[in-house]
Structure formats: structure tokens, C-alpha cells
Amino acid sequence: MHLRHALALAAAGGLLAACGSSPSTPSGGGTFLPGVTSSPSPSSSGTTPTTAATTTPKPAVGPVLAAALNTLSARTRSLPALDPARAAVKSGNEDLSRARTALTAMRAAAYGASRNCSTVSTQQAVVQQQSGAAVAQAAVLEAQVATQRAGLTALKASSTAVSAAVAAQRSTLAQLPDVSAAVAAANKAVTDRTATANGFAGNASSLRSTAGGLTSTASAVRSKTGC
């Protein structure tokens, strides 16, 4: 009986030796079969690793851009006021109104039941004087328009310089919202104030044209009456 048991153990040991040197032992116990590999078990936590969100830093305002912004701000503040131009339009229209009143009185004196050449002469002088005052206001207005346009040209150039400085530092206006807002405000000011300046230029032209027409009419009235 003991001999058989010893032979059985020897046979088992020979079988193991024939299968390989020393079998591996998996972490969970047992043995691996020859030629068969195990795959790692999934994470027991059941969660998927996540990547932390990153935020792109806002580009810095470089010295060239900062200088361009300072110039833009200064030129925005230094745009000429509109009040002098408005005052010139108002005064010019008042002068024309007085000239029209004088022309009406002149016609009444020239074409009335009894012609009054003295009144015709006096009222013609008023027409000429008030028409001349209106032309003077037109000149004031034209000077204001020129000043406005010069300021707007400078402001537009500053806006362009800011955009160029942004591009030069390899940034975009979208990345610098405050700078973008400043450029947009400047461009809007240029558009709006250009339209206003053009309107004042039209007012100046109208003052000159109307004043010339009143003066010509007064001269024609006097010529027809022979006064």
C-alpha cells in the first residue's frame, strides 16, 4: 500500500515537470493553464478618469497696445463740441428771418398804393445787412465742420492703430472685450459725428444760398420800381 502511494506521487510530480518549470500563481489564487494569459480586471470603482478643464488666459495688454489705447481715449475726449455749430445755425436762421421781414416791408413800400422809395432803400439795406450776417454765420459753421472732420479723421486713425496693435501682439479683439468695446465705440462716434458734420455743412450751404437769394430779390425789387 505504501509503495503504491509513493508511485502515485512520483507520477504526479513528473506530470507537473513535463508541463513547465514552476506554474504562476494568479493574485486571486489557483494556477494559470499553460498558453493561456489572463487580462486585467476592470477597475472596481466603476468610474472613468476625467481630465481637468483648462482655461485659456486672457492676453495681456502690451505696451504698444496700451499706448494706442491712451491715444484713442485722448482723441475721443478731444472731439470738438457741437454747441458752437448749433449756435451758428440758430443765429444764421435768425438773420435770414430778419432779412425776409425787411424784404416784405420793402415790397410793400415799392408796390403799395403810394410808392415810398425811402422805405424801399432803408429796407433793402436791412436785407443786405441781415443776409450778410447769415453768410458770416455760414462761415463760422464751415469752420466748425472742418474742425469736426479733422478730429474724426484723427479718431478713426487711432481706432485703426489699436486694431493693428492687437494683431501685432498676436491677439484678437474677441480675446480682449474691453479693447473691442473701445474700438466699437470710437467707430460709432466717427459714423455718427460724420453724419452730424455733413448736416452742418448742408446748413452752411443753405444759409449762403438763401442769403444770396434774398439779396438778389431785394435788388430786383428796387430795380423794377426805379427807386
C-alpha positions in Angstrom: 0.0 0.0 0.0 2.8 2.4 0.9 4.6 1.6 -2.3 1.6 2.4 -4.5 1.1 5.8 -2.8 4.7 6.7 -3.4 4.5 5.7 -7.1 1.4 7.9 -7.5 3.1 10.9 -6.0 6.1 10.4 -8.3 3.9 10.2 -11.3 2.1 13.4 -10.4 5.4 15.2 -9.9 6.6 14.0 -13.4 3.4 15.4 -15.0 4.0 18.8 -13.5 7.6 18.8 -14.6 6.5 17.9 -18.1 4.1 20.9 -18.2 6.7 23.5 -17.3 9.0 24.6 -14.7 7.1 26.4 -11.9 3.5 27.4 -12.7 2.5 31.0 -12.0 0.0 31.8 -9.3 -2.6 34.4 -10.1 -3.3 37.0 -7.5 -6.7 35.5 -6.8 -5.3 32.1 -6.1 -5.2 28.9 -8.4 -2.9 28.4 -11.2 -2.7 29.6 -14.8 -3.0 27.0 -17.5 -0.1 26.8 -19.9 -0.6 29.0 -23.0 -3.5 30.9 -21.5 -3.0 34.6 -20.4 -5.2 36.5 -18.1 -6.5 40.0 -18.8 -6.5 42.7 -16.1 -9.8 43.1 -14.4 -11.6 46.4 -14.8 -11.4 49.0 -12.0 -13.6 48.1 -9.1 -14.5 51.8 -8.6 -16.6 51.8 -11.9 -15.6 55.4 -12.6 -13.9 56.8 -15.8 -10.9 59.1 -15.2 -11.7 62.7 -16.1 -9.4 65.5 -17.5 -9.4 68.7 -15.6 -10.8 71.6 -17.6 -8.3 74.2 -18.5 -9.0 77.9 -19.1 -7.1 79.9 -21.7 -5.6 83.0 -20.0 -6.7 86.4 -21.4 -3.9 88.0 -23.5 -2.1 90.8 -21.7 -2.2 94.4 -23.0 1.3 95.1 -24.3 3.0 98.5 -24.1 2.3 99.3 -27.8 -1.4 98.5 -27.4 -1.6 100.4 -24.1 -0.1 103.5 -25.8 -2.6 103.1 -28.7 -5.5 102.9 -26.3 -4.3 106.0 -24.5 -4.3 107.9 -27.7 -7.7 106.6 -28.7 -9.1 107.8 -25.3 -7.5 111.2 -25.6 -8.8 111.8 -29.1 -12.3 110.7 -28.1 -12.3 113.2 -25.3 -10.9 116.0 -27.5 -13.6 115.8 -30.2 -15.0 119.4 -30.7 -18.2 120.2 -29.0 -21.3 120.6 -31.2 -22.7 123.6 -29.4 -20.8 126.3 -31.4 -22.0 124.8 -34.7 -25.6 124.6 -33.4 -25.4 128.2 -32.3 -24.2 129.3 -35.7 -27.1 127.6 -37.4 -29.5 129.2 -35.0 -28.0 132.7 -35.4 -27.9 132.4 -39.2 -31.5 131.4 -39.4 -32.5 134.3 -37.2 -30.6 136.6 -39.5 -32.4 135.2 -42.5 -35.7 135.7 -40.8 -35.0 139.4 -40.3 -33.9 139.7 -43.9 -37.2 138.2 -45.1 -39.2 140.6 -42.9 -37.3 143.5 -44.4 -37.9 142.2 -47.9 -41.6 142.0 -47.2 -41.6 145.6 -46.0 -39.6 146.7 -49.0 -42.1 145.1 -51.4 -45.0 146.8 -49.6 -43.2 150.2 -49.9 -42.4 149.5 -53.6 -45.7 148.1 -54.8 -48.2 149.7 -52.4 -50.8 152.3 -53.3 -48.2 155.0 -52.7 -44.6 154.1 -53.5 -42.2 155.1 -50.8 -38.7 155.0 -52.2 -37.1 156.0 -48.9 -38.6 152.9 -47.2 -37.6 150.8 -50.1 -34.0 151.9 -49.8 -34.0 151.5 -46.0 -35.4 148.0 -46.1 -33.1 146.9 -48.9 -30.2 147.9 -46.6 -31.6 145.8 -43.9 -32.0 142.8 -46.3 -28.4 143.2 -47.3 -27.1 143.6 -43.7 -29.0 140.6 -42.3 -28.2 138.4 -45.3 -24.5 139.3 -44.8 -24.8 138.3 -41.1 -26.2 135.0 -42.2 -23.3 134.4 -44.6 -20.9 135.2 -41.7 -22.6 132.5 -39.6 -22.3 130.1 -42.5 -18.5 130.8 -42.5 -18.4 130.1 -38.7 -20.3 126.9 -39.3 -18.0 125.8 -42.1 -15.0 126.3 -39.8 -16.7 124.2 -37.2 -17.4 121.4 -39.7 -13.7 121.5 -40.7 -12.6 121.1 -37.1 -15.1 118.3 -36.6 -13.9 116.4 -39.6 -10.2 116.8 -38.6 -11.0 115.4 -35.1 -12.9 112.5 -36.6 -10.1 111.7 -39.0 -7.7 111.5 -36.1 -10.1 109.4 -34.1 -10.5 106.9 -36.9 -6.8 106.6 -37.3 -6.4 105.9 -33.6 -9.1 103.2 -33.8 -7.2 101.6 -36.7 -3.9 101.8 -34.7 -5.5 100.0 -31.8 -6.7 97.1 -34.0 -3.2 96.9 -35.6 -1.6 96.8 -32.1 -3.9 93.9 -31.1 -2.9 92.0 -34.2 0.8 92.8 -33.7 0.8 91.1 -30.3 -0.9 88.0 -31.9 -4.2 88.6 -30.1 -7.7 89.2 -31.4 -10.3 91.8 -30.3 -12.6 88.9 -29.3 -10.0 87.9 -26.7 -9.9 91.5 -25.3 -13.5 92.5 -24.8 -12.7 95.8 -23.2 -10.4 96.8 -26.1 -13.1 95.6 -28.6 -15.7 97.8 -26.9 -13.4 100.9 -27.0 -12.8 100.3 -30.7 -16.5 99.8 -31.4 -17.4 103.0 -29.5 -14.9 105.0 -31.4 -16.0 103.7 -34.8 -19.6 104.5 -33.9 -18.7 108.0 -32.8 -16.9 108.5 -36.2 -20.0 107.3 -38.1 -22.5 109.4 -36.0 -20.4 112.6 -35.8 -19.6 112.4 -39.5 -23.3 112.4 -40.3 -23.7 115.4 -38.0 -20.9 117.3 -39.6 -22.3 116.6 -43.0 -25.6 118.0 -41.8 -23.9 121.2 -40.5 -22.2 121.5 -43.9 -25.6 121.4 -45.5 -26.9 124.1 -43.1 -24.0 126.3 -44.1 -24.6 125.9 -47.8 -28.3 126.7 -47.2 -27.5 129.8 -45.3 -25.3 131.1 -48.1 -27.8 130.2 -50.8 -30.8 131.7 -49.0 -28.9 134.9 -48.1 -27.8 135.3 -51.7 -31.4 134.8 -52.9 -32.8 137.4 -50.6 -30.2 140.0 -51.6 -30.8 139.3 -55.3 -34.6 139.7 -54.8 -34.2 142.9 -53.0 -32.0 144.3 -55.7 -34.6 143.2 -58.3 -37.5 144.9 -56.4 -35.6 148.2 -56.2 -34.6 148.0 -59.9 -38.2 147.4 -61.0 -39.6 150.4 -59.0 -36.9 152.8 -60.2 -36.3 154.0 -56.7 
